């Protein structure tokens, strides 16, 4: 009888641990800051990029390890959302409108690593009107690290990143302007980036032309 009593708390602990780990491996809804009836509205357009870093991206002179992704906002928007999740949840796979590394599927099969992502959203401003057109000055407009609004990583720590960028609140009905944007995927704790990740951007408006690219050259090819 005593043995059964002692086993119950242990079984409850195992069940809670299993539920926490399972929830950490599910992809949650990608929701905007807009609320209707106490519920956040999911982004209508939310393209993603599935990546797998097989070889360590080493720290630079500032002890930062990072990689960069680009997108073009075709029309003005009330909000841009960005989130980075690592590792990619087991039951999650690319959908139409998503991009992947060329070796993502092969790499993801053998690489089960993950990292602590941080994200920096930047707007690009052309330095010159002359070619090449990809000479930009990049201005940081939002950033995040360790969001409590995303599922935990396999170690049960809330280390994934999420931001929601809105225009100047002082201007009524203002929107974020169209143009070139980029997301710097990095780590603020001087750790290496290695393993699988999902980077997503989202807007509340429907726009099939919105996509993420891992080079500005590929982005510009898509705009021609």
Residue pairs with C-beta under 8 A, 6 or more apart in sequence:
20 152
20 156
21 154
21 156
23 151
23 152
24 151
24 152
24 153
24 154
24 156
25 89
25 90
25 91
25 151
25 154
26 89
26 91
26 151
27 85
27 89
27 91
27 92
27 151
27 198
28 150
28 151
29 40
29 42
30 42
30 43
30 46
30 81
30 83
30 200
30 202
31 40
31 41
31 42
31 43
31 81
32 40
32 41
32 42
32 43
32 79
32 81
32 164
32 202
32 204
33 40
33 79
33 164
33 166
34 40
34 41
34 78
34 79
34 204
35 41
41 204
42 202
43 81
43 202
43 203
43 204
44 203
44 204
44 205
44 206
45 97
45 202
45 203
45 205
45 206
45 207
45 208
45 210
46 81
46 200
46 201
46 202
46 203
47 71
47 97
47 98
47 99
47 200
47 201
47 210
47 211
47 212
48 94
48 95
48 97
48 98
48 99
48 198
48 199
48 200
48 201
48 212
49 69
49 98
49 99
49 100
49 198
49 199
49 200
49 212
49 213
49 214
50 88
50 93
50 94
50 98
50 99
50 100
50 101
50 104
50 108
50 196
50 197
50 198
51 67
51 100
51 101
51 104
51 196
51 197
51 198
51 199
51 214
52 101
52 103
52 104
52 107
52 108
52 111
52 195
52 196
52 197
53 67
53 111
53 115
53 193
53 194
53 195
53 196
53 197
54 103
54 107
54 111
54 194
55 194
56 65
56 192
56 193
56 194
57 65
57 66
57 67
57 192
57 193
57 194
58 65
58 192
59 65
59 190
59 192
60 66
63 190
64 186
64 187
64 190
65 186
65 187
65 190
65 191
65 192
65 193
66 184
66 185
66 186
66 187
66 193
67 184
67 185
67 186
67 193
67 214
68 182
68 183
68 184
68 185
68 214
69 182
69 183
69 185
69 199
69 212
69 213
69 214
70 180
70 181
70 182
70 183
70 212
70 213
70 214
70 215
70 216
70 218
70 219
71 181
71 182
71 183
71 201
71 210
71 211
71 212
71 213
71 219
72 178
72 179
72 180
72 181
72 209
72 210
72 219
72 222
72 223
73 80
73 176
73 177
73 178
73 179
73 181
73 203
73 210
74 178
74 207
74 209
74 210
75 178
75 205
75 207
76 175
76 176
76 177
76 178
77 175
77 176
77 203
77 204
77 205
78 166
78 167
78 175
78 176
78 203
78 204
78 205
79 164
79 165
79 166
79 176
79 203
79 204
80 121
80 164
80 165
80 176
80 181
80 201
80 202
80 203
81 162
81 163
81 164
81 165
81 200
81 201
81 202
81 203
82 119
82 121
82 142
82 144
82 161
82 162
82 163
82 165
82 183
82 199
82 200
82 201
82 202
83 119
83 147
83 150
83 160
83 161
83 162
83 163
83 199
83 200
83 202
84 117
84 118
84 119
84 160
84 161
84 162
84 185
84 197
84 198
84 199
84 200
85 117
85 150
85 151
85 160
85 197
85 198
85 200
86 114
86 115
86 116
86 117
86 153
86 160
86 195
86 196
86 197
86 198
87 112
87 113
87 114
87 153
87 154
87 195
87 196
87 197
88 108
88 196
88 197
88 198
89 151
89 198
92 198
94 100
94 104
97 208
97 211
98 212
99 211
99 212
99 213
99 214
101 107
101 214
104 196
107 196
108 196
111 194
111 195
111 196
112 195
112 196
113 194
113 195
113 196
114 153
114 154
114 195
114 196
114 197
115 187
115 191
115 192
115 193
115 194
115 195
115 197
116 145
116 146
116 153
116 159
116 187
116 189
116 191
117 145
117 159
117 160
117 161
117 185
117 186
117 187
117 193
117 197
118 143
118 144
118 145
118 146
118 161
118 185
118 186
118 187
118 188
119 143
119 144
119 145
119 161
119 162
119 163
119 183
119 184
119 185
119 186
119 199
120 140
120 142
120 143
120 183
120 184
120 186
121 140
121 141
121 142
121 143
121 163
121 165
121 181
121 182
121 183
122 138
122 139
122 140
122 141
122 181
122 182
122 183
122 184
123 138
123 139
123 141
123 177
123 179
123 180
123 181
124 136
124 137
124 138
124 139
124 179
124 180
124 181
124 182
125 136
125 137
125 138
125 139
126 133
126 135
126 136
126 137
127 135
127 136
127 137
128 135
133 220
134 216
134 217
134 220
136 180
138 182
141 165
142 163
142 164
142 165
143 163
144 161
144 162
144 163
145 161
145 188
146 158
146 159
146 160
146 161
147 158
147 160
147 161
147 162
147 163
148 158
149 162
150 158
150 160
150 161
150 162
151 160
152 158
152 159
152 160
153 159
153 160
165 176
166 176
167 174
167 175
167 176
168 174
180 216
180 219
182 216
183 199
183 201
183 212
185 193
185 197
185 199
186 193
187 193
199 212
200 212
201 210
201 212
203 210
211 222
213 219
213 222
